[in-house]
Amino acid sequence: MNKITLLIVDDHKMFLDGLIAILSKEEDIEIIGTANNGVSALNLLSKHIPDLIITDISMPEMNGIEFIKKAKEIYPQVKILAVSMFDRIQSFNNIDGYLLKETGYDELLIAIKNIVLKNEKYFKKVNPENETDFEFNKTILTKREKEIVVLIANELTTDEIATKLFLSKHTVETHKKNIFLKLKVNNAAGLIKKAIYLGYM
């Protein structure tokens, strides 16, 4: 019987090591690679395409949302199971399954096998109803927007950001408006919290 091949992507070493330890015991599962960010994961995908990618959402360099989008664009056939500490998401367009990190091992195995062997989606413990939560396919910030997020987090005013980035005040205000809309936040505190979660900081 062919084994289910996995690529695991997570920047939390303890969580990653735990997944490797328990999944390596399964005779019908083979872990063909691990990465701690989306950039490294894409490099691995260029060499070996697994049956399933298990990926975190919040990661450095390239967060899980960006990684999922790029992976699906380049390798549309690959299946992706996202894992996170957050229990609400809005859009399932780019992923095949979603689990909380607190999910038990038995349910993780069920999710893996349902997605790979039965070609089914798996979102058992996710609430998609909360309209204030982010959408996987709409939270990709541009390089300039990411720069502005960091400057906002450092408590720079709009005028200071404009001066630092050689932009007009109006341009900065437009960028800020777009950032708030994309991340579905209403103030700087919410922006910083969401940006940290998404790996932009």
N, C-alpha and C positions, 0 to 999 in steps of 0.2 A: 504494500500500500504506500502511495506517495505521501510524504510528510507535508504538513502545512508549514510553509516558510514565513518567518516573521522578520520585520525590521522594527526595532524599538527605539523611539526617539524621546529622550527626557533629560533635562539638565540636573535633576535631583538624583544624585548618585545612589542614595539609599533606596529610593523607589525603583530605580533602574536595576540595581543589583538584586533587589527582591524579586522583581519580575523574571529576571534571568534565572534565578535560583529555582523558582517554582515551575516555570515553563520548561526548563531544561529536563525536568523529570518526566515530561510527557513523551511517550514513545512516538506519537504521531505528530509532534511539533518540532520544528528545527529553527533556531534563531540564527539567521544568516548575517546579521549585522546590528550594531547599536551606534547611536550618535547622541550628542548632547545639545545639538541645535539643528535648525533647518538647513543651514548651509552644508554642514557635514553630511546630513542625511541625503541631500540631493546628489552629492558626490558619490555616495554609496549606491544610490539608485541608478546612476549612470553605468554601474558595473553589474549589479544584480537587482532584478525586480522581484520582490517577495510576493507571496499570496496576499499578505496583509501587513499594513503599517500600523503600529500602535504608537500614537504620538501625544505628547503633552501639548497644552495650548500656550502656556506662559513659558517662554524660553528666550535666552539672549541671542544677539546677532540677527536671527530671523525667527520671529515667533511662530507658534504653531499654525495660526490662521494663514499667514503668508506662505508657510511651507506647504500646507494643505492645498492652497490655491495653485501654487507653482507645480506641485507634484501631479495634481489632476490635469493641469494644462499639458504637461509633458508626457505623462503616463496615464491617460484617462482610464486604462483598464485596471489600474491598481486600486485595491480596496483599502479604506482608511478607517480605523477605530480611534477616535479621540478620547482622551481621558483628562479630567480636570477636577478641581476642588469645587467648582461652581456648578449648581444644579439647574440652571436655567439658560437655555439658548433659544434663539428664534429661528434660525435657518439651518436646514439640514441639506442644503443644495450640494455641498462639496464633500460630505462625509457619509460613510456607510454605517457608522455606529458611534455612540457616545456613552461613556460610563463615568461615574464619579470615582475618584481615586480611593474612596472608602469601600468600593464594591468588593464583595467577597470573591475568593478564588474560583469557586464553582460557577458563579455568574459570569466571570471573565471568560472561562472556558466555553460556556454556552454561547456567549457573544461571538467569540472567535470562530467557533464551528458553524454557527448560524450564518454569519457573514460570508465565510469562505466556502463552506460545503453546500449550504442551502441558498446562497445568493440572496439573503434576506437582510433588511435593515435592522439595527438593534439600538433602540433608544428607551429601554425599559424604565429607567429612573430619571428621565429628564422632563422638565416642565417647559414646553415651548410657548406658554401663553403670555408670559410677562413682556409687555411691549417695550419696557425700559431697558431690556437686555440687548446685547450686541447681536449682530447678524454676521455669520462667518464670511459671507460674500460681500460685505459692505464696509469692513473696518480696515481696509488697507490704506494706511497713510502714506503720502508722498514723502520723499526725503526732506523737503522743505517743511512740511507739516510736522515731521518728527523733530526737526531742529527747534521749531517753535514750541512744541510740547515741553522739551527739556528746558528751554528758557523760561517758560511759564512756571515750571516746577521750581526754578531757581529764583522765582519772585521778581522777574524783570517786568516792568510795565510795558504797555504797548509801544510807547515812544522809545523806550530803551531797546526793545526788540527790533524796532524799525531801524534804529541807528546801527545796532550791532550787525544786522544782516543786510544793510544798505538797501532797505525797502521803504516804501512810503507807508505812512501810518494806515492809510486806507487798505493797502495790500495786506498788511499784517492783520487788520480787523477782519478782512475777508477770509484769510487763512484760518483764523481763530473760529469764525462762524462755521466754516466747513468741518473743522476738527470736532467741534462740539456736536454737529449734526451726525457725523460719521460714528462717533463713539457714544452717541445718545446720552450726553451728560449736560448738566445745566450750569455748573460752576467749576472753578479751578480745582476745588477739593475732589469733586467727582472725576474730573479729567485726570488728575494725578493718580488716583486709585485705579482707574480703568487702564491708564497707560502702563502702570507697573504690572498689572495683571496680564496685559497683552505683550509684555516684553519690550515695550518701546523705551523703557528706562532701566 
